[in-house]
Amino acid sequence: MAYMKIIAAVIAGEMLIKEYICEKEREGKKKWKLPGGIEVCRLENAGAAGGVFADRKKEIRICSGAVLGGCGLMLLKEWKKQKVSAKGIGLSLLIGGGLCNFVDRMKKGTVTDYIRFTKCPLAIVRKLVFNISDFCILIGGLLLFAGRKFRIKS
């Protein structure tokens, strides 16, 4: 049950934020400057991370769907253990974030991104625009890695 709550919270939060951003801002127009070099500006990303493979939308959808399906099967196996684990939480974050971006791709053909880190010391990060789903996917992946690498148990 905890895993479903995580997935639902990620989806609900991200959908609300994206809906607000899409209603209030035209792509690339207004930029909100936040403390710490964080900028909020809407960008519709037709590709994968950083816009790569923007000309391969069908393939991105297929790969995304396949990865989500695989994560879903892994989470089902984890869920049957009836214990909350780092692996299960990681998979829940991956699925929640992945589903949000997948639904965007299926509905619009793009993913709405809106967070940029303008003062990051890494030039590549300053160029990219993210959304909350991206952070959930990253954190979920890190939890899966850490759980496997360091044998984190529930």
N, C-alpha and C positions, 0 to 999 in steps of 0.2 A: 504494500500500500504506500509506503514512503516513496518508492520509486515513481509511482504514478503521480504523487503530489508534486514531486520535483519537476517532472515533465510538464504537468499542467501549469505550474507556477511560471516556468520559463516561457511557455507558449502564451499564456495570458498576459504576462508582463511585456513581452516583446511585441505582441499584437497591438496592445494599447499604445506603446511608444511609437511603433511604425505608423499606426493610424493617425496619431497626433502629428507626427512629422510630415506625413503625406498631405494631410489637410491644411496645415499651416504654411508649408514651405514649397516653393517650386524648386526643382532641382538646380543646385548650384547657385542659388540667389542669395538669400540671407544667411549670414553666419553668426552664430551666437558664440561669443568668447567666454569661456569659463576659466576660473583660476587654474594655474598649473599648466597652461599651454594646451588646454583641451578646447576643441572647437566643435560645435554642432552645425553640420551642414549636410543637407540631403544629397545623396548620390545614388543613382540607379545603376547597379553593377550587372552587366549582361553576362559576365564571365564567372570564373571561379575566383579564388583569392587574388586580389589586385587586378582583376579584370582579364586574367589570362584565359585563353580559349573562348573568348567572347563569340567567336565564329563557330563554336561547337556546342550550341545550346542543347541539342538533343542528347549528345553524348554526356554532357554534364548532368542532365536530368536522369539518365539511365544509371550512371555511376553513383549519383547521390541516392537514388532509390535503392540500389543494390546495397550500398553501405548501411543505409538506415535499416533495411531488412535484416542484414547480418547482425547489426547492433541489437535489433529487436529480439532476435533469436537468442543472442548471448544474454540479454537481460532476462528473458523468460527463464533460462536455465539458472541464472543467479537468483531470481525471484523464488524459485522452487526451494531454495535452501532455507527460506524463511528467516534470514538474518540480513541486517543491513550491512553492506560491505563497501569498501572504497571502490571496488570494481563496479558494483551496482549503481553507486552514486555517479561515478564517472560515465557509465553508459546512459544513465538517465539524463545527465546534462548534455551529452552528445546527441541523444535522440531529441530532446526538447529543442535545442538550438538547431539541429539539422532539419527537423520538421518545419520549423518556422521559415528557414531559408528555402527549403524544398517547396513549400506551399507558395511562397513568393514567386519562385521560378515557374511553377505550374500555372499560376493565375496570370502573371504579368510578363513572364519571360525575363525578368530581372529581379535582383534582390536589393531592397532598400537598405543602404548603409548610411550612417549619420554621425559617427564619432571619429575625429582626427586628433592625433597627438602632435601638435605643432612644435613642441620643444623637446621631443625625444632625441637623445643623442644618436640614435640609429637613423640614418637618412632614409632607409627603405620604409621604416615605420612612419616617418613624417609624411610620406607620400600616400600611404594607404588610408582608406576610410573603412571603419568597422561598424558593427552593430552588436547589440547585447548577445545575440545568438552566436556570433563569432567567439565572444569571450567564454560562453558556456561550452562551446565545442573545444576550445583550447584547454580550459580547466578540466573538462571531462577527460580529454586525452592525457593530460598530465596526471590525473588521478589513476587512470588505467596503467600508465607507465610506472608510476610510483608504487602502486599496489603490486605490480608484477615484479619490479626490480627489487623492492625492499620487503616483499612478502607481507604486505600489510593485511592483517586479518580483521574481521569485524569486531 
